Amino acid sequence: MTPRNVLVSIIVPTYLEEKNIGRCLKSIKNQDFERDKIEIIVVDSNSHDKTRATAKKYADKVINIKNRGISQARNTGFRASHGEIVVFIDADTFFHPTCISKILEEIKSKNVVCVHPTILTYDGDLLGNIVHRIFGHYLVKVLLLFKKPFFPICAAYRREVLEEVNGFNEKITVGEDLDLSLRANKFGKCVFTNKAIAFTSLRRFEKSGLLSSLLFQLYCYMKLFLLNRPHVTIYPHTEEQESVVGVLIRRIDYH
């Protein structure tokens, strides 16, 4: 497999993302990579805004599903795709123009099964950006030293590995991306690269507050990775969420 001789499928799950999806999809279109080697699939969870209408201007496929759930949306896109390499990216995230080609340079080695780009931020305050840098960059690199890839937001996988692990665990609503990278790691090497770059939003931190968001995610990760009890209720979208601390205290999924 050579870096320029593969089909790359890019899966974007959406819900109420009319404000962000255009920028995300434009960044895919603007990659320094052959357009006929990129397949763009948007899977929307029955949004009532203009998300799907906007997505149809750029995507090769726009699939609407009735149920909410990011894991289900990602799996739906994966199963509808054809690429040897499958990249998952959030709708409020976008690629640097060289991101895909740099990912392909890393994953061309046969023992590499998953690649995570460097994720920078394009909004938020100074504290939020510092926290994101610590947890989304330095902590990820440290955990890799212990062969524990915790890859959030955006990652590329070999298709055969996704098929082997049966994609995302649809019972997990928070931490599903970290769970996938840990399971993929059993079949080869997972790589974090500084050469490939994507940009994401800190809108959830701004909406719910930095501390409450971190506490909620820590709570969910501890349940999942220490107690093997995944958080099962839908993580509220930023357009409709209450305080994340409120969700945590109410313990909707207490069972």
C-alpha positions in Angstrom: 0.0 0.0 0.0 1.4 3.4 -1.0 0.2 6.6 0.6 -1.4 7.9 -2.6 -2.9 4.7 -3.7 -5.7 4.0 -1.2 -9.3 5.1 -0.7 -9.8 7.1 2.5 -13.3 7.2 3.9 -14.0 10.1 6.3 -17.0 9.7 8.6 -18.6 12.7 10.2 -21.5 12.1 12.7 -23.8 15.1 13.1 -26.7 16.4 15.2 -27.7 20.1 15.0 -24.4 21.0 13.3 -25.5 23.5 10.6 -23.1 26.1 12.1 -20.1 23.8 11.9 -20.5 21.1 9.3 -19.7 23.4 6.3 -16.2 24.3 7.7 -15.5 20.6 8.5 -16.4 19.4 5.1 -14.7 22.2 3.2 -11.5 21.3 5.0 -11.8 17.7 3.7 -12.4 19.0 0.2 -9.3 21.2 0.5 -6.9 18.4 1.3 -3.7 18.2 -0.7 -4.9 14.7 -1.7 -6.5 13.3 -4.8 -10.3 14.0 -4.5 -11.3 10.7 -6.1 -9.3 9.0 -3.3 -11.4 10.6 -0.5 -15.0 9.4 0.3 -17.0 11.7 2.6 -19.9 10.3 4.5 -22.0 12.3 6.9 -24.4 10.4 9.3 -27.0 12.7 10.9 -29.2 11.8 13.8 -32.4 13.3 12.4 -31.5 17.0 13.0 -34.3 19.5 12.7 -32.0 22.2 11.5 -30.2 22.6 8.1 -27.4 20.1 8.9 -28.2 17.6 6.2 -28.9 20.3 3.6 -25.5 21.8 4.1 -23.8 18.4 4.2 -25.3 17.5 0.8 -23.3 20.3 -0.8 -20.0 18.6 0.0 -20.5 15.0 1.1 -20.6 11.9 -1.2 -23.2 10.3 1.1 -25.5 11.8 3.7 -27.3 9.2 5.8 -30.1 10.1 8.2 -30.8 7.8 11.2 -33.6 8.1 13.6 -31.8 7.3 16.8 -29.3 9.5 18.7 -25.9 8.1 19.5 -22.5 9.0 18.2 -21.3 5.4 18.3 -24.2 4.2 16.2 -23.7 7.1 13.7 -20.0 6.3 13.3 -20.7 2.6 12.8 -23.4 3.4 10.3 -20.9 5.5 8.3 -18.2 2.9 8.5 -20.4 0.2 7.3 -21.6 2.3 4.4 -18.0 3.2 3.4 -15.5 1.5 1.1 -12.1 2.9 2.1 -9.1 0.9 3.2 -8.5 3.7 5.7 -11.4 5.0 7.7 -11.1 8.4 9.5 -13.6 9.6 12.1 -13.8 13.3 12.8 -16.3 15.4 14.8 -18.4 18.0 13.1 -16.9 20.9 15.1 -13.4 19.8 14.0 -11.6 20.5 10.8 -8.4 19.4 9.1 -5.2 21.2 8.2 -4.8 20.9 4.3 -2.0 18.3 4.7 -3.7 16.2 7.5 -4.8 13.3 5.4 -1.6 12.9 3.5 0.4 13.0 6.7 -1.8 10.4 8.3 -1.3 8.2 5.3 2.5 8.5 5.6 2.2 7.2 9.2 -0.2 4.4 8.5 1.7 3.0 5.5 3.7 0.8 7.8 2.0 -2.6 8.1 2.3 -2.7 11.8 0.4 0.6 12.3 -3.3 0.2 12.7 -4.4 3.6 14.0 -3.1 7.1 13.7 -4.2 10.1 15.8 -3.3 13.6 14.6 -2.3 16.5 16.8 -5.5 18.3 17.8 -5.3 22.1 18.3 -8.1 24.4 19.3 -9.5 27.4 17.4 -11.6 29.0 20.1 -12.0 29.1 23.9 -10.2 31.0 26.6 -6.6 30.7 27.6 -7.3 28.3 30.5 -9.4 26.0 28.4 -6.7 25.9 25.7 -4.0 25.0 28.3 -6.2 22.2 29.8 -6.9 20.9 26.3 -3.2 20.9 25.5 -2.4 19.0 28.7 -5.1 16.3 28.3 -5.4 16.2 24.5 -1.7 16.2 23.7 0.8 15.6 26.5 -1.3 13.0 28.4 -2.1 11.1 25.2 1.7 10.9 24.5 2.5 9.8 28.0 -0.2 7.0 28.0 1.2 5.8 24.7 4.5 5.0 26.4 2.5 2.5 28.5 0.8 1.2 25.3 -2.5 2.7 26.2 -3.7 4.7 23.3 -6.6 7.1 24.3 -7.4 8.7 21.0 -10.4 11.2 21.1 -12.1 13.5 18.6 -10.3 12.4 15.4 -8.5 9.2 14.4 -7.7 7.0 11.4 -8.0 3.2 11.4 -7.3 0.4 9.0 -10.6 -1.1 7.8 -9.7 -4.7 8.6 -9.0 -3.7 12.2 -12.4 -2.0 12.5 -14.0 -5.1 11.1 -12.1 -7.3 13.5 -13.2 -5.3 16.6 -16.7 -4.7 15.2 -16.4 -0.9 15.2 -17.5 1.3 18.1 -19.3 -0.2 21.1 -22.8 1.3 20.8 -23.5 0.8 24.5 -20.9 3.5 25.3 -22.0 7.1 25.0 -18.9 8.8 26.6 -15.4 7.5 26.0 -16.4 5.3 23.0 -13.5 6.7 20.9 -11.0 5.9 23.7 -12.4 2.4 24.0 -12.0 1.8 20.3 -8.4 2.8 20.2 -7.6 0.5 23.1 -9.2 -2.4 21.4 -7.5 -1.6 18.1 -4.2 -1.5 19.8 -4.3 -5.3 20.3 -3.9 -5.8 16.5 -0.9 -3.5 15.9 0.6 -0.1 16.8 -1.3 3.0 17.4 0.6 6.2 16.6 0.2 9.8 17.7 1.8 12.2 15.2 2.8 15.8 15.3 2.9 16.0 11.5 -0.9 15.7 10.9 -2.9 18.5 12.4 -6.6 19.1 13.0 -8.4 21.9 14.9 -11.4 21.5 17.3 -13.8 23.6 19.3 -13.9 24.1 23.0 -17.6 25.0 22.8 -18.6 22.4 25.4 -16.2 23.8 27.9 -17.6 27.3 27.3 -21.2 26.1 27.5 -21.0 24.0 30.6 -17.9 25.4 32.3 -14.4 23.9 32.3 -14.5 22.3 35.7 -18.0 20.7 35.3 -17.0 19.3 31.9 -13.8 17.8 33.2 -15.5 16.3 36.3 -18.2 14.7 34.1 -15.8 13.2 31.7 -13.5 12.0 34.5 -16.6 10.4 36.1 -17.5 8.6 32.9 -14.0 7.4 32.2 -13.5 6.0 35.7 -16.8 4.1 35.4 -15.8 2.7 32.0 -12.1 1.9 32.4 -12.0 1.0 36.1 -15.5 -0.4 36.8 -16.4 -1.6 33.3 -19.7 0.3 33.6 -20.2 2.6 30.6 -22.2 5.8 30.7 -25.4 4.9 28.9 -27.4 8.1 28.5 -26.8 10.5 25.6 -24.3 13.2 26.3 -26.4 16.4 25.7 -25.6 18.4 22.6 -24.2 21.8 23.2 -27.3 23.4 21.7 -29.6 21.8 24.2 -27.5 20.8 27.2 -27.9 21.9 30.8 -25.0 22.0 33.2 -23.0 18.9 32.9 -22.7 18.9 36.7 -26.5 18.7 36.8 -26.5 15.6 34.6 -23.8 14.1 36.8 -25.7 14.8 40.0 -29.0 13.5 38.7 -27.2 10.2 37.7 -29.7 9.4 35.0 -28.0 6.2 34.2 -28.0 4.9 37.8 -28.8 1.3 37.4 
